[in-house]
Each structure stands twice: as structure tokens, then as C-alpha cells.
Amino acid sequence: MADNLITKRYVVRGRVQGVGFRWFVQREAEALDLSGWVRNTPDGAVEVLASGSEQQLAALAAKLKQGPRAARVDSVEESVAQAPPNLRSFHIEGAW
């Protein structure tokens, strides 16, 4: 199974800060059994790094495009990324 793991980086733009987007992503990622993290960026976007199977990541991407009820997603940029070592769970980075 470890050979089938891939890692992707997503940058979600729109009204995605201050609307519970990071907690939404954490809940969805945990439900999909993904590892990685989500964080706000200084330019008002939300960045997500996730590792899992192609199917798991496709399901996450669909959820990112939808977002929580209060959000407005204008775009989701997706790119292949390198998984950090010892990535085991999914968490929110930089939460106050």
C-alpha cells in the first residue's frame, strides 16, 4: 500500500479564511484516512498537503472545491508534492 501513496499540495482561493475552512478540511481528510496538514497563508488562501491514494486525493479535491457552507471557493490549484518524513496523521498548522 505504501507504494501507492502519493502526495499533493492544494492552494484554495476565495473566501476561505475565517469561515471554518481548516476545520472542514481536517474533518474531511480524517474521514478519508489521509495524512498531512492544512494552514492559512498570508495572502488569504488555504494551503493543504495531503498523502493518500489517487482515489482518496480525488475525493479530497472534490470536497475542497465545495468547501464548508460559509466559504466561497474561487479556485483550487493542485500540484504533486513531496511528503515530509514521518507524516502519520492530518492536522491543522498554525491554529491559534
Secondary structure, DSSP 8 states (H G I E B T S, - for coil): -GGG-EEEEEEEEEE-SSSSHHHHHHHHHHHTT-EEEEEE-TTS-EEEEEEE-HHHHHHHHHHHHH--TT-EEEEEEEEE----TT--SEEESS--
